Amino acid sequence: MASTFDTVVNIITETCDIPRETIKREPRHNDLGIDSLDFLDIAFAIDKTFGSRCHSSSGPRRSTEGKATTDQYFVLQNLCTRIDELVAAKGA
């Protein structure tokens, strides 16, 4: 089974046509040249793939219980950690 990071990277490469080797754990999405529309496509693909809603309905800037904060959402490693937490909580 692929790791969360690998799965998210696959989503990004498929959605944005970004070479896999350029995607690292630390960059923010805008460091990769991802625009806001691509970002929404990525967010919804992540939600569908993992069966958990990782973003706030008003956008990732707002921090609410069960939703990702800006740093959790925009730094790839932090996003993957947050997805793992949500998936684990759902299975508990």
N, C-alpha and C positions, 0 to 999 in steps of 0.2 A: 504494500500500500504506500502511496506517495505521501510525503510529509505535507503539512499544511503549507509551508513555504513553497515547495515544489508545485503544489496545486495552484496557489495564488500566482506564481510566476507563469505557469501555463495559461492561466486566464489572461494575464497582462499581455503575454506574447501573442496570443490568439486575437485579442481585442484590439491591440494597438500596433501590431506588427513591429515590435521592439525585439531586437536580438536578445536571446536568452542570456548570453554571456555578459550583457551590459547591466543586468538586473542584480543588484546586491541587496543585502538585508538592511542596510542603514539608510539608503536614500529616501527622500520624500518623493511623492509622485511627480511633482513638478520638476525634479532633477532629471527625470526620465523623459521629459517633454510631453507628458500626458495632459491633454486639455480637459476642460470641465465635462464635455459630453462623453469623452472616452472614460473619464473617471466614473461617471454615473453608470455607464455600461459595465465597468469592472465591478462596481459596488453591487449591482443587481445580480451579476453572475456569481459573485462570492456568496451572496445571500441564498441564491438558488442551489449552489453546489453544496454548501454546508448546512442548509436548512435552518439557519439562524440569521436574524436581522442584525447586522453589525452597524448599521448607520441610523442616524436619527431622521425622522421624517422631515425635519426642518433643515437638514444638512448636517455634516459632521462637525460643524463648529460648536454646536450646542451639546453640552454634556448633561445627559440625563441618566437615571438609573437604567442599567442594562444596555446603554448605548455607548458607542466609542467616543472618547475625547479626541481632540485634534491630533495630539501626539500619538494616540493609539491608532488612529486611522491613517495618518499620512506617513508615518515611518513604517516601512514594510515589515520589519521584524516585530515591531510592537503590534501591528495589525494581526500578524500570524499568531502571536501570543494571545491576543484578545479573542480571536476566532476559536482557538483551542479551549479557552476558558468558557466561552458561551456553549460550545458543543459539549464540554464536560458537564456543565451545569444542567443542560437539557437532558442528559443521560442519567443524571442522579436522581 
